[in-house]
């Protein structure tokens, strides 16, 4: 932190422009300030920023930086500062596609700081600094961009072009003056042939020499400015393309609930500005070649042409993605936007074509840039015209009634299911830009999609999509994804997806996630930290859970669906205890009186919530009983609040709050008498506490330890950390760690009750249909 300690008192003497150059928008001053010690401890100078083998190390530094900044934000008592730091930590995702850019940015900042301090040593009063050194050039002698926000860079580019145009006009004026002086010189020479040293003739000659010198200097400056403008354009366009890739990556991550700003307006403006700059530079280059000739300008022309082609081809984006699970014969829509739409040449409408491609075709597309010829699926309504909307200033092609009539499957390996096969939609067209003679072939590819033929495949297909969105790398080869990931990454994905799906601000806490780890790893009695334990795709959604007939994802998705449709307010208000196993209920309820209950998600049934409560035993003791889980069907007929009100054997919600006060707002108001004379009726939930099969054997006296080495009673008991688990504002009391749901009449065992003969027939029928679909 020694460097920052020296810099801090000198910041006030730096002009605003210098500060903006030193700490760009992609790495603001706040990050340098709050993470000063950590930043200076890292070995930034040991990186070879052009060596992609060091990218994993750079990515780890990026992840650490984001994590540290989020911790600093959480500990900051100032609300405004906390929100600002959280916003900055999210914005650091701009470096996700190219983490080496973060290394380059931080390294250059530290170099500049040392340079400034060296200047300050020579000048104690620390006078204003004119220009900050940018560090060594990178690829092809072009410095890499230090800012993600291109506004200032584009403004500087425009000024550079104006300077070139001024040079051209100055040269034109100098050439006219030179022509005039030479003409006058010839006249004077004719009049003074016998006196070559005539004063007028000498003055004219001196004037001509000065004009020729000025012309030469200005011509060299013009060429130099062209080179500088081209380098600046390369930097700015690299930043733009990096931001477009980042936008696409954020759009991809939005599937699991990660925040995503879908506004393409600033990127469109950026594209249009760079297109204008490129056109002006091409025009100036043509004029330079006309005036001076020379083969040296051919390279500049080729560079500008390549930048133009890259810009035009990078400006087609899938604005509204198609659904990532698509059922054949079903309609769906998608929207493709062209960010240079206002610059398209008028005349013939631009027709955008869509086709479905396999993962292998998408891979070849990225390597060769060739549109695949083989048709793997039949798309209906697969063309749309790019149309300009003057009010929104956007140019989009909207496919409103697209449908996949049939799909051709690839050969599957081993136990691979059709719901694991990924496809994508490829959009192609040819576009002519105003001012460009030749049309450009452009294309864009959608996020991966899974094609199904039956609704029973949807949950498994969504599991494939979730795994892909959560664990794929930004610049991967389509659509490669790791087979195993650390559990801590899975935790982030599950919590983010849960919050997004349920539409709540209440996340899953570490105790919820620990129970989920115990469940997926089948280690219910292990209290160790699972963070770095690898979890596989098979554990996520191929292997059924022990003693169950469903996978982890199928069970978790059922909980999300039930909470979203029936229990969102209960969860957000902190009334559902969360994910917790039966073995821990003794710890939580061991010292509570009879009638104390809590809500938890069912461990044995998909999409169920159950009530665990303390009941009396025949000999005057206490036992824990579990009411049969309530499903969505049950809660549609009578809400959870009404059922809790009806059950007489439960009186206080954990830890000791009267149920009628806590759940009052969820009670249904009695219906008024029916005007047609009929008497109203209501469904009432009745539980028979005398059913001994649902009770636990006893409440243990010893206190188990949690995964963090703390007594479980401290975690789940009445002395738990109130602040950590407090619900949202205006919600019912803050009294529990995190939630777990529960349901209906008492059941005898963790396994569901045997189905009736009719239910067996339905399950058999559905199984036959499902197996047929899987073979599709």
C-alpha positions in Angstrom: 0.0 0.0 0.0 3.1 2.2 0.0 2.5 3.4 -3.5 -1.1 4.4 -2.8 -0.1 6.1 0.4 2.2 8.4 -1.6 -0.4 9.0 -4.3 -3.3 9.9 -2.1 -2.2 13.3 -0.9 -1.2 14.3 -4.5 -4.5 13.4 -6.1 -6.0 16.8 -5.3 -3.3 18.5 -7.5 -4.0 16.5 -10.5 -6.3 18.0 -13.2 -9.6 16.2 -13.8 -8.5 15.1 -17.3 -5.4 13.4 -15.9 -7.5 11.7 -13.2 -9.9 10.4 -15.9 -7.0 9.1 -18.0 -5.3 7.5 -14.9 -8.4 5.8 -13.6 -10.8 4.9 -16.5 -14.4 4.1 -16.1 -13.7 0.3 -16.4 -11.4 0.6 -13.3 -12.5 3.7 -11.3 -10.7 5.4 -8.5 -12.8 3.6 -5.9 -11.4 0.2 -6.7 -7.9 1.5 -6.4 -8.7 3.1 -3.1 -10.5 0.3 -1.3 -8.3 -2.6 -2.7 -5.0 -0.7 -2.5 -3.2 -3.2 -0.4 -4.4 -6.3 -2.3 -3.6 -4.6 -5.7 -0.1 -3.8 -4.8 0.6 -7.3 -3.4 -0.2 -8.9 -6.8 2.6 -9.6 -9.4 1.1 -7.7 -12.3 4.4 -7.2 -14.0 5.2 -10.9 -14.3 2.3 -11.3 -16.8 2.9 -11.6 -20.5 -0.4 -10.0 -21.6 -0.1 -11.6 -25.1 0.3 -15.2 -23.6 -3.2 -16.7 -23.5 -1.9 -19.6 -21.3 -1.8 -17.1 -18.4 -5.5 -16.2 -18.9 -6.7 -18.6 -16.1 -4.4 -16.9 -13.6 -5.8 -13.5 -14.8 -9.3 -14.7 -14.4 -8.6 -15.8 -10.8 -7.4 -12.3 -10.0 -10.5 -10.9 -11.5 -12.7 -13.2 -9.4 -10.8 -12.3 -6.3 -11.1 -8.6 -7.0 -14.9 -8.8 -7.5 -15.3 -10.9 -4.3 -13.2 -8.5 -2.3 -15.1 -5.5 -3.6 -18.4 -7.1 -2.7 -17.1 -7.8 0.8 -16.0 -4.2 1.2 -19.5 -3.0 0.0 -21.3 -5.2 2.5 -19.2 -3.9 5.4 -19.6 -0.2 4.4 -22.0 1.5 6.7 -22.7 4.3 4.1 -25.7 3.1 2.1 -24.8 5.4 -0.9 -21.2 4.2 -1.0 -22.3 0.5 -0.5 -24.7 0.7 -3.5 -22.0 2.4 -5.6 -19.4 -0.3 -4.8 -21.9 -3.0 -5.6 -22.5 -1.4 -8.9 -18.8 -1.1 -9.6 -18.3 -4.8 -8.8 -21.0 -5.7 -11.3 -19.4 -3.5 -13.9 -16.1 -5.3 -13.6 -17.8 -8.1 -15.6 -16.6 -6.2 -18.7 -13.3 -7.9 -18.2 -14.9 -11.4 -18.1 -14.4 -12.1 -21.9 -10.8 -10.9 -21.7 -9.3 -11.1 -18.2 -5.9 -10.2 -19.5 -7.3 -6.7 -20.2 -7.7 -6.3 -16.5 -4.0 -7.2 -16.0 -3.0 -4.7 -18.6 -5.2 -2.0 -17.1 -4.0 -2.4 -13.5 -0.4 -2.7 -14.6 -0.5 0.5 -16.6 -2.2 2.4 -13.8 0.6 1.4 -11.4 3.2 2.4 -14.0 1.6 5.8 -14.4 1.4 6.3 -10.7 5.1 5.6 -10.4 5.8 8.0 -13.2 3.7 10.7 -11.6 5.5 10.2 -8.3 8.9 10.4 -10.0 7.8 13.8 -11.5 6.6 14.9 -8.1 10.1 14.1 -6.8 11.6 16.5 -9.3 8.9 19.1 -8.7 7.9 19.3 -5.1 4.9 21.5 -5.8 3.5 18.8 -8.1 2.5 21.0 -11.1 -0.2 19.8 -13.5 0.8 16.9 -15.6 0.4 17.1 -19.3 0.4 13.6 -20.6 0.4 10.2 -19.0 2.6 7.5 -20.6 0.5 4.6 -21.9 3.0 1.8 -21.3 4.5 -0.5 -23.9 2.6 -1.1 -27.1 0.9 -4.4 -27.5 -0.1 -6.4 -30.6 1.1 -4.9 -33.9 2.4 -1.9 -32.1 -1.0 -0.8 -31.2 -1.6 0.0 -27.5 -4.5 -1.8 -25.9 -7.5 0.2 -24.8 -7.4 1.3 -21.2 -11.1 2.3 -21.0 -14.3 0.4 -21.6 -16.4 3.5 -22.0 -15.7 4.8 -25.5 -17.3 8.2 -25.3 -14.1 10.1 -24.6 -12.1 7.9 -27.0 -14.6 8.6 -29.8 -14.5 12.3 -29.0 -10.7 12.3 -29.2 -10.9 10.4 -32.5 -13.3 13.0 -34.0 -10.9 15.8 -32.9 -8.0 13.9 -34.5 -10.0 13.7 -37.8 -10.7 17.4 -37.6 -7.0 18.0 -37.1 -6.2 16.0 -40.2 -8.8 17.9 -42.2 -7.3 21.2 -40.9 -3.9 20.0 -42.0 -5.3 19.2 -45.5 -6.9 22.7 -45.7 -3.6 24.3 -44.5 -1.7 22.3 -47.2 -4.1 23.4 -49.8 -3.7 27.1 -48.8 0.1 26.7 -48.7 0.1 25.1 -52.1 -1.9 28.0 -53.5 0.4 30.5 -51.9 3.4 28.6 -53.2 2.0 28.6 -56.7 1.3 32.3 -56.6 4.8 33.1 -55.3 6.5 31.0 -57.9 4.4 32.7 -60.6 5.4 36.1 -59.3 9.0 34.9 -59.0 9.1 34.0 -62.7 7.7 37.5 -63.5 10.4 39.2 -61.4 13.2 37.0 -62.9 12.1 38.1 -66.4 12.3 41.7 -65.4 15.6 41.5 -63.6 17.6 39.1 -65.7 20.7 41.2 -65.4 20.4 41.6 -61.6 19.8 38.2 -59.9 20.5 39.7 -56.5 17.6 42.2 -56.8 16.0 42.7 -53.4 12.5 41.7 -54.6 13.8 38.6 -56.2 15.7 37.6 -53.0 12.7 38.2 -50.8 10.5 36.1 -53.1 13.0 33.3 -53.1 13.1 33.4 -49.3 9.4 33.4 -49.1 9.2 30.4 -51.5 11.7 28.5 -49.4 9.7 29.2 -46.2 6.5 28.1 -47.8 8.1 24.9 -49.1 9.4 24.2 -45.6 6.0 24.8 -44.0 4.4 22.6 -46.6 6.8 19.8 -45.9 6.3 20.0 -42.2 2.5 20.1 -42.5 2.5 17.2 -45.0 4.6 15.1 -42.5 2.3 16.0 -39.7 -0.7 15.0 -41.8 0.7 11.6 -42.4 1.6 11.2 -38.7 -1.9 12.2 -37.7 -3.3 9.6 -40.0 -1.2 6.9 -38.4 -2.2 8.1 -34.9 -5.8 8.2 -35.8 -5.7 4.7 -37.2 -4.1 3.4 -34.0 -6.7 5.2 -31.9 -9.5 3.8 -34.1 -8.1 0.3 -33.6 -8.1 0.8 -29.8 -11.5 2.3 -29.6 -13.0 -0.4 -31.9 -11.4 -3.1 -29.8 -13.1 -1.7 -26.8 -16.4 -1.6 -28.6 -16.2 -5.2 -29.7 -15.1 -6.2 -26.2 -18.2 -4.5 -24.9 -20.5 -6.2 -27.5 -19.1 -9.5 -26.4 -19.6 -8.6 -22.8 -23.2 -7.7 -23.5 -23.8 -11.1 -25.2 -22.1 -12.8 -22.2 -24.3 -10.9 -19.7 -27.3 -11.9 -21.8 -26.3 -15.5 -21.6 -25.8 -15.3 -17.8 -29.2 -13.7 -17.4 -30.8 -17.2 -17.9 -29.7 -18.0 -14.3 -30.8 -14.6 -13.0 -27.6 -12.6 -13.2 -28.3 -8.9 -13.7 -28.5 -7.8 -17.3 -28.9 -4.4 -18.8 -30.4 -5.1 -22.3 -30.2 -1.4 -23.5 -28.3 -1.5 -26.8 -28.7 2.3 -27.4 -25.2 3.3 -26.2 -23.5 0.5 -28.2 -25.5 1.5 -31.3 -24.3 5.1 -31.0 -20.7 3.9 -30.5 -20.9 1.8 -33.6 -22.3 4.6 -35.7 -19.7 7.0 -34.5 -16.8 4.6 -35.3 -18.3 4.0 -38.8 -18.3 7.8 -39.4 -14.7 8.1 -38.2 -13.7 5.2 -40.4 -15.4 6.8 -43.5 -13.7 10.2 -42.8 -10.3 8.5 -42.4 -10.7 6.6 -45.7 -11.6 9.8 -47.4 -8.6 11.6 -46.0 -6.4 8.7 -46.9 -7.6 8.8 -50.6 -6.7 12.6 -50.7 -3.3 12.0 -49.2 -2.6 9.4 -51.9 -3.8 11.8 -54.5 -1.5 14.6 -53.2 1.6 12.6 -52.4 1.3 9.0 -53.8 3.4 6.3 -52.3 3.0 2.7 -51.5 3.1 3.3 -47.7 -0.5 4.3 -47.7 -1.6 0.9 -49.1 -1.1 -0.7 -45.7 -3.2 2.0 -44.0 -6.0 1.4 -46.6 -6.0 -2.3 -45.9 -6.1 -1.7 -42.1 -9.1 0.7 -42.5 -10.9 -1.8 -44.8 -10.3 -4.6 -42.3 -11.6 -2.4 -39.4 -14.7 -1.5 -41.4 -15.5 -5.1 -42.3 -15.0 -6.2 -38.6 -17.3 -3.3 -37.4 -20.0 -4.1 -40.0 -19.9 -7.9 -39.2 -19.9 -7.4 -35.4 -22.9 -5.1 -35.3 -25.6 -7.9 -35.8 -26.8 -9.1 -32.4 -29.7 -11.3 -31.2 -31.6 -8.7 -29.2 -34.4 -11.0 -27.9 -33.2 -14.6 -27.7 -35.5 -17.5 -28.7 -36.6 -19.7 -25.8 -33.8 -22.0 -24.9 -36.0 -25.0 -24.7 -38.1 -25.2 -27.9 -40.8 -27.8 -28.4 -41.4 -28.9 -32.0 -44.6 -27.8 -33.6 -44.8 -24.9 -31.1 -44.6 -21.2 -32.0 -41.9 -19.0 -30.7 -40.4 -15.6 -31.5 -37.0 -13.9 -31.6 -35.6 -10.5 -32.6 -32.3 -9.7 -34.3 -31.0 -6.1 -34.3 -28.5 -4.4 -36.5 -26.6 -1.6 -34.7 -25.7 0.1 -38.0 -29.2 0.0 -39.4 -29.4 3.7 -39.9 -26.3 3.6 -42.1 -27.7 0.9 -44.5 -27.9 1.9 -48.1 -31.5 2.7 -49.2 -33.3 0.6 -51.8 -33.7 -3.1 -51.7 -35.1 -4.5 -48.4 -32.6 -6.5 -46.3 -33.9 -10.1 -45.7 -32.6 -11.9 -42.7 -32.7 -15.8 -42.9 -32.7 -18.2 -40.0 -31.6 -21.8 -39.9 -31.1 -24.3 -37.1 -27.6 -25.7 -36.7 -26.0 -28.4 -34.5 -23.2 -27.9 -32.0 -20.7 -29.3 -34.5 -21.8 -26.9 -37.2 -21.6 -24.0 -34.7 -18.1 -25.0 -33.9 -17.1 -25.0 -37.6 -18.8 -21.7 -38.1 -16.6 -20.1 -35.5 -13.5 -21.6 -37.0 -14.2 -21.2 -40.7 -16.9 -18.5 -40.9 -18.8 -20.6 -43.5 -22.6 -21.0 -43.5 -23.4 -24.7 -43.1 -25.1 -26.4 -46.1 -26.6 -29.4 -44.3 -30.1 -28.9 -43.0 -30.6 -30.4 -39.6 -34.1 -29.0 -39.0 -37.0 -27.6 -40.8 -37.9 -24.1 -39.7 -41.2 -22.5 -40.5 -41.4 -18.7 -41.0 -37.7 -18.5 -41.0 -37.2 -15.1 -42.8 -37.8 -11.6 -41.7 -37.0 -8.1 -43.1 -34.8 -5.6 -41.2 -37.1 -2.7 -40.5 -36.2 0.7 -39.1 -38.2 2.1 -36.2 -37.8 5.9 -36.2 -39.2 6.4 -32.7 -36.7 3.9 -31.1 -34.0 4.5 -33.7 -33.5 0.7 -33.9 -33.4 -1.6 -36.9 -34.7 -5.0 -36.2 -35.9 -8.2 -37.8 -38.6 -9.9 -35.7 -39.5 -13.5 -36.3 -42.9 -13.6 -34.7 -44.3 -17.1 -35.6 -41.3 -19.2 -36.0 -41.6 -23.0 -35.5 -39.5 -26.1 -35.7 -41.4 -28.7 -37.8 -38.9 -31.5 -37.4 -35.3 -31.9 -36.2 -32.5 -34.3 -37.2 -30.7 -35.7 -34.2 -27.0 -36.5 -34.1 -25.7 -39.9 -33.0 -25.6 -40.0 -29.2 -22.8 -41.3 -27.1 -23.4 -43.8 -24.2 -26.2 -42.6 -21.9 -26.5 -39.2 -23.5 -30.2 -38.1 -23.8 -31.9 -36.0 -26.4 -32.4 -33.4 -23.8 -28.6 -33.0 -23.6 -28.2 -32.2 -27.3 -27.6 -28.5 -28.0 -28.5 -26.6 -31.2 -28.6 -22.9 -32.1 -30.3 -20.6 -34.5 -28.0 -19.0 -37.1 -29.1 -15.7 -38.7 -27.5 -14.5 -42.0 -27.9 -11.8 -44.5 -26.0 -9.4 -46.9 -25.9 -5.7 -46.1 -24.7 -2.7 -48.1 -23.6 0.3 -46.1 -23.9 3.8 -47.5 -20.5 4.8 -48.8 -19.4 1.3 -49.4 -19.5 -0.3 -52.8 -19.6 -4.0 -52.0 -22.1 -5.8 -49.8 -21.0 -7.6 -46.6 -22.1 -11.0 -45.5 -23.0 -10.9 -41.8 -24.3 -13.5 -39.4 -25.2 -13.9 -35.7 -25.8 -17.0 -33.6 -28.3 -17.4 -30.8 -27.6 -18.9 -27.4 -27.7 -22.7 -27.3 -31.2 -24.2 -27.4 -32.5 -27.7 -26.7 -35.2 -29.1 -28.9 -37.8 -31.3 -27.4 -40.9 -33.1 -28.8 -42.9 -33.7 -25.6 -43.6 -31.6 -22.5 -42.2 -34.3 -20.2 -38.7 -33.5 -21.5 -38.8 -29.8 -20.6 -37.4 -30.0 -17.1 -34.4 -32.1 -18.2 -33.8 -29.9 -21.2 -33.8 -26.8 -18.9 -31.2 -28.5 -16.7 -28.9 -28.7 -19.8 -29.5 -25.0 -20.4 -28.9 -24.0 -16.7 -25.6 -26.0 -16.6 -24.5 -24.4 -19.9 -25.3 -20.8 -18.8 -23.9 -21.2 -15.3 -20.6 -22.8 -16.1 -19.5 -22.1 -19.7 -16.5 -19.8 -20.4 -17.0 -16.5 -22.2 -14.9 -17.2 -25.3 -15.5 -21.0 -25.4 -15.7 -23.1 -28.5 -19.4 -23.7 -29.1 -20.9 -25.2 -26.8 -18.2 -26.7 -24.7 -18.9 -26.8 -20.9 -17.1 -28.5 -18.1 -18.3 -31.9 -16.9 -17.5 -31.0 -13.2 -17.5 -27.7 -11.3 -16.7 -26.7 -7.7 -19.7 -26.7 -5.4 -19.2 -23.0 -4.6 -19.9 -22.2 -8.3 -23.0 -24.4 -8.1 -24.1 -22.5 -5.0 -24.0 -19.2 -6.9 -26.0 -20.5 -9.8 -28.7 -22.1 -7.6 -29.2 -19.1 -5.4 -29.2 -16.7 -8.4 -31.7 -18.9 -10.3 -33.9 -19.3 -7.3 -34.1 -15.6 -6.7 -34.8 -14.9 -10.4 -37.4 -17.6 -10.8 -39.3 -16.8 -7.6 -38.8 -13.1 -8.2 -37.6 -12.3 -4.7 -34.7 -10.5 -3.1 -34.2 -13.2 -0.5 -31.4 -15.5 -1.5 -30.4 -18.9 -0.2 -28.1 -18.6 2.8 -25.1 -20.8 3.6 -27.2 -23.3 5.7 -29.7 -23.8 2.9 -26.8 -24.4 0.5 -25.1 -26.7 2.9 -28.2 -28.9 3.1 -28.4 -28.9 -0.7 -24.8 -30.0 -0.8 -25.6 -32.8 1.6 -28.4 -33.8 -0.7 -26.6 -33.8 -4.0 -23.5 -35.5 -2.6 -25.6 -38.0 -0.5 -23.7 -37.1 2.7 -26.5 -36.0 5.1 -24.3 -36.4 8.2 -21.2 -34.6 7.0 -20.7 -31.1 8.5 -17.5 -30.2 6.5 -17.3 -27.4 4.0 -18.3 -28.6 0.5 -17.1 -25.5 -1.3 -14.3 -27.0 -3.3 -15.8 -30.5 -3.7 -16.5 -31.1 -7.5 -20.1 -31.7 -8.5 -20.7 -33.4 -11.8 -23.4 -33.0 -14.5 -24.5 -36.6 -13.7 -25.1 -35.7 -10.0 -27.0 -32.6 -11.1 -29.4 -34.2 -13.5 -28.6 -37.7 -14.6 -28.4 -39.8 -11.5 -31.5 -40.1 -9.3 -31.2 -39.2 -5.6 -30.8 -42.2 -3.2 -34.2 -43.7 -2.3 -36.0 -41.4 -4.8 -37.1 -41.6 -8.4 -36.0 -38.1 -9.4 -32.8 -36.2 -9.9 -31.5 -33.2 -7.8 -32.5 -30.7 -10.5 -36.0 -32.1 -10.9 -36.5 -31.8 -7.1 -35.0 -28.3 -6.9 -37.0 -27.1 -9.9 -40.2 -28.4 -8.2 -39.4 -26.3 -5.2 -38.8 -23.2 -7.3 -42.0 -23.8 -9.2 -44.1 -24.2 -6.0 -42.6 -21.2 -4.4 -43.1 -19.0 -7.5 -46.7 -20.0 -7.9 -47.9 -20.4 -4.4 -45.4 -19.2 -1.8 -43.5 -16.2 -3.0 -44.8 -13.8 -0.3 -44.2 -16.5 2.4 -40.6 -16.9 1.3 -39.9 -13.2 0.9 -41.4 -12.4 4.3 -39.1 -15.0 6.0 -42.0 -17.4 6.9 -40.5 -20.5 5.3 -37.6 -21.9 7.1 -35.9 -23.2 4.0 -34.0 -26.3 3.0 -33.3 -28.5 6.0 -33.2 -32.3 6.6 -35.3 -34.1 9.1 -32.2 -35.0 11.1 -31.7 -31.4 12.0 -35.3 -30.7 13.1 -34.5 -32.1 16.6 -31.7 -29.5 17.0 -34.0 -26.7 16.0 -37.1 -27.6 17.9 -35.5 -29.5 20.9 -36.3 -26.9 23.5 -39.6 -25.6 22.1 -43.0 -26.3 23.7 -45.7 -28.3 22.1 -47.5 -26.5 19.2 -44.3 -24.9 17.9 -43.9 -25.4 14.2 -41.9 -24.4 11.1 -42.3 -24.6 7.4 -39.7 -26.5 5.3 -39.5 -27.7 1.7 -40.3 -31.4 1.4 -37.2 -33.6 1.1 -39.1 -36.6 -0.3 -41.6 -35.1 -2.8 -41.1 -32.9 -5.8 -42.8 -29.5 -5.3 -44.0 -30.0 -1.7 -43.9 -27.9 1.5 -44.4 -29.5 4.9 -45.1 -28.5 8.5 -42.8 -29.9 11.2 -44.1 -29.3 14.7 -43.6 -30.3 18.3 -46.4 -32.5 19.7 -47.0 -34.1 23.1 -46.4 -37.8 23.8 -48.7 -40.1 25.8 -46.3 -40.1 28.7 -46.1 -36.3 28.9 -42.9 -35.9 26.8 -42.5 -34.2 23.4 -42.0 -35.5 19.9 -41.6 -33.9 16.4 -44.2 -34.7 13.8 -44.3 -33.9 10.1 -47.5 -33.2 8.2 -47.8 -34.7 4.8 -46.4 -32.3 2.2 -48.8 -29.9 0.4 -48.4 -29.6 -3.3 -49.4 -26.9 -5.7 -52.7 -28.8 -6.3 -53.4 -28.8 -2.6 -52.6 -25.1 -2.2 -54.7 -24.2 -5.2 -57.8 -25.6 -3.4 -56.9 -24.0 0.0 -54.0 -21.6 0.6 -51.2 -22.4 3.0 -52.3 -19.6 5.4 -55.8 -21.0 5.7 -54.4 -24.5 6.3 -52.1 -23.3 9.1 -55.1 -21.5 10.6 -57.2 -24.7 10.5 -54.7 -27.0 12.1 -55.3 -26.9 15.9 -52.2 -28.8 17.0 -49.9 -26.0 15.8 -50.0 -22.6 17.7 -46.7 -20.8 17.4 -44.4 -20.4 14.5 -40.7 -20.9 15.3 -39.3 -19.5 17.5 -42.3 -18.4 19.6 -44.6 -16.2 17.5 -48.4 -16.7 17.6 -49.4 -18.1 14.2 -52.6 -16.0 13.9 -50.6 -12.8 14.1 -47.8 -13.9 11.7 -50.0 -15.4 9.0 -53.0 -13.1 9.4 -52.6 -11.4 6.1 -52.7 -14.8 4.3 -56.1 -15.8 5.8 -59.0 -15.9 3.4 -61.9 -13.6 4.3 -65.2 -15.6 4.7 -67.5 -15.5 1.7 -70.7 -13.5 2.1 -74.0 -15.4 1.7 -74.8 -16.3 -1.8 -77.6 -14.2 -3.3 -79.1 -17.2 -5.0 -79.8 -18.7 -1.5 -77.1 -21.3 -1.5 -75.1 -21.6 1.7 -71.3 -21.1 1.2 -68.9 -23.8 2.1 -65.2 -24.0 2.7 -62.5 -26.6 2.8 -60.9 -27.2 6.2 -57.6 -29.0 6.8 -57.7 -31.5 9.6 -54.7 -33.3 11.1 -54.9 -36.3 13.4 -52.1 -35.8 15.9 -52.8 -39.3 17.3 -51.2 -40.9 14.3 -47.9 -42.1 15.8 -46.4 -43.2 12.5 -45.4 -39.6 11.6 -43.6 -38.8 14.8 -39.8 -39.0 15.5 -38.5 -41.3 18.1 -37.1 -38.7 20.4 -35.4 -35.4 20.7 -31.7 -35.8 21.2 -30.0 -34.0 24.1 -26.6 -33.5 22.5 -26.0 -30.6 20.2 -24.3 -31.5 16.8 -21.8 -29.1 15.2 -22.4 -27.3 11.9 -20.0 -27.2 9.0 -18.3 -24.1 10.5 -17.6 -25.7 13.8 -20.4 -23.9 15.6 -23.1 -25.6 17.7 -26.2 -26.2 15.5 -28.3 -24.8 18.3 -26.6 -21.4 17.9 -27.4 -21.5 14.2 -31.0 -22.6 14.3 -31.9 -21.8 17.9 -33.5 -18.8 19.4 -30.1 -17.0 19.8 -29.4 -17.1 16.1 -28.0 -14.0 14.3 -31.1 -11.9 13.8 -29.5 -9.5 11.3 -28.2 -12.2 8.9 -31.6 -13.7 8.3 -33.8 -10.7 8.6 -36.6 -10.6 6.0 -37.4 -7.8 3.6 -38.8 -4.4 4.8 -42.5 -4.5 5.8 -42.3 -8.2 6.2 -43.1 -10.4 9.2 -40.6 -10.7 12.0 -36.9 -11.5 11.4 -36.5 -14.8 13.2 -34.9 -17.5 11.2 -31.9 -18.5 9.1 -33.4 -19.3 5.7 -36.4 -21.1 4.4 -37.7 -24.6 3.8 -41.3 -25.6 2.8 -43.7 -28.3 4.0 -47.3 -30.0 3.6 -50.6 -31.8 4.5 -51.9 -34.8 6.6 -49.4 -36.8 8.6 -47.4 -39.4 6.7 -45.9 -42.6 7.9 -42.5 -42.6 6.2 -40.3 -40.3 4.1 -41.5 -42.1 0.9 -44.7 -40.9 -0.8 -47.9 -42.9 -0.2 -48.7 -45.7 -2.6 -50.7 -44.4 -5.6 -54.2 -45.6 -6.4 -54.7 -48.0 -9.3 -55.8 -45.1 -11.5 -52.7 -43.2 -10.6 -50.6 -46.2 -11.5 -52.2 -46.5 -14.9 -51.5 -42.8 -15.5 -47.9 -43.1 -14.5 -47.4 -46.1 -16.7 -48.9 -44.2 -19.6 -46.8 -41.2 -19.0 -43.7 -43.3 -18.6 -44.4 -45.0 -22.0 -44.8 -41.5 -23.6 -41.7 -40.2 -22.0 -39.6 -43.2 -23.1 -40.8 -42.7 -26.7 -39.9 -39.0 -26.5 -36.4 -39.8 -25.2 -35.8 -42.0 -28.2 -36.8 -39.2 -30.6 
